[in-house]
């Protein structure tokens, strides 16, 4: 567990028997809940764990949001913005995911009165008007790499109930402080209206539901606000969302819910060994308070921190107690692990298993909290605006935290389609362009169970000068395989719309003088343009008869000839008919054709 000790200090990490933190959660259909009361009293929990129903689901990550992200994500940044990258690289299990971004401690700017959060590593209060665009950056990154087929998921904007470290802030940790309670109520209302409710998902390709979240800690010691301010935040948030009464399901069909990812420290130390435990939460909290902010409030969804086995036992005890006093049991949305932040605690799978054993619930999701990205894909380095030669290197920062990472590089010529041009495992590749053309690049990281998706926005771009020096003695050099695949050699990739995987149908290829387009010939005489070549009809076509053997283009690339196996020449485009000096009817021995530079004659190879 990590306990926040006044964020303006260096946020010392203090170890206790139970924890707090934020984590990325996976969530979908969970049961509805109603408002009920739980009173504190002695309770003996079940001595034996209950059986788990199934194996744990795959985990996802949630993150703390550093103050440095403001400058890194204040414009059109993509991969250079950590929040955008977190969204772009988010792993989505088949059942969907819930991710929480924890922005910090609630605050009110003493000078302006603006409501917001004290983000990590600063002493100031950042207003909600700055927080909301940061939250939206994660969504932008997610949408850039996740399509309509992505399982429905939830993204939640989180805040804690930590006492902040902003000098002069009216929020204090004093129990019963009326001003603190009123300010936290105003903050709950503002968090819904200015952050969660202000973030639209209309028109997004990958389905997302927006929630709020609160790290509602019950730890004592004056570092956390008490139950009254925390309940005031939860209830005001619910009222702003229109959820002051009634029942609402904790799933992707319900927007605006409030995930409680806090702890539950309410049993005496002797509980775990001998099971005599009595309710004794610190900081003025009661069992009723903890139940209310985690599940009892109509807007609340329970996502408990399970850093140690005792945490799961305590949450199960609270749910059992509620049932014995006439309240609905807690239906847990997810188990939260902090293994990504502290490897001395339970792993995500262990956290889920512990909660399942103690509650008997097949908890739908588990998430792991991390201080920074656990996996970072490769990022392209900036290129010079202009290149003086047609050959130049493209370099990148290699991926981290991804096993066996390799890289697929894509290029776009003059805003054209993205085309693959290299598959490598290093940190640099050589690109060959054409004078006067602009190229954009994208790098895809592929590793063990990981991919950051197909090409989206450009990671780097450059223009080859119109006067650039040619690095090779040819304009373009390409090979074609039997299936139609085009392979550049020291040349830029060209679009190849016609390929036949598994069918060896290609019999020839001709490249135009520009080096930027041409035609492949199939075995039946069909012509298939690639690059910038235009479609032309085949004047001779023999369906089902494997007889086409060669193709040649004239200098302008606007016409040429198809050679059949008997030596016959068949013009297409603007090419004129010419007689064949050698023709062998029924004897399939012709194998190639070449034209002279003027296109007025040439040779057939038998």
Secondary structure, 3 states (H helix, E strand, C coil): CCCCCCCCCCCCCCCCCCCCCCCCCCCCCCCEECCCCCCCCECCCCCCCCCCCCCCCCEEEEEECECCHHHHCCCCCCCCCHHHHHHHCCCCCCCCCEEEEEEEEEEECCCCCCEEEECECCCCCEEHHHHHHHHHHHHHHHHHHCCCCCCCEEEEEEEECECCCCCCCCCCCCCCCHHHHHHHHHHHHHHHHHHHCCCCCCCCCCCEEEEEEEECCCCCCCCECCHHHHHHHHHHHHHHHCCCCCCEECCCCCCCCEEECCCCCCECCCHHHHCCCEECCCCCCCHHHHHHHHHHCCCEEECCECCCHHHHHHHHHHHHHHHHCCCCCCCECEEEECCCCCCCCCCHHHHHHHHHHHHCCCCCEEEEEECCCCCECCEECCCCCEEEECEEEEEEECCECCCCCEEEEEEEECCCCEEEEEEECCCEEEEECCCCCEEEEEEEEEECCEECCCCCCCCEEEEEEEEEECCCCCCCCEEECCCCCEEECCCCCCCCCCCCCCCCCEEEEEECCCCCEEEEEECCCCEEEEECCCCCCCCCCCCCCCCEEEEEECCCCCEEEEEECCCCEEEEECCCCCCCCCCCCCCCCCCEEEECCCCCCEEEEC
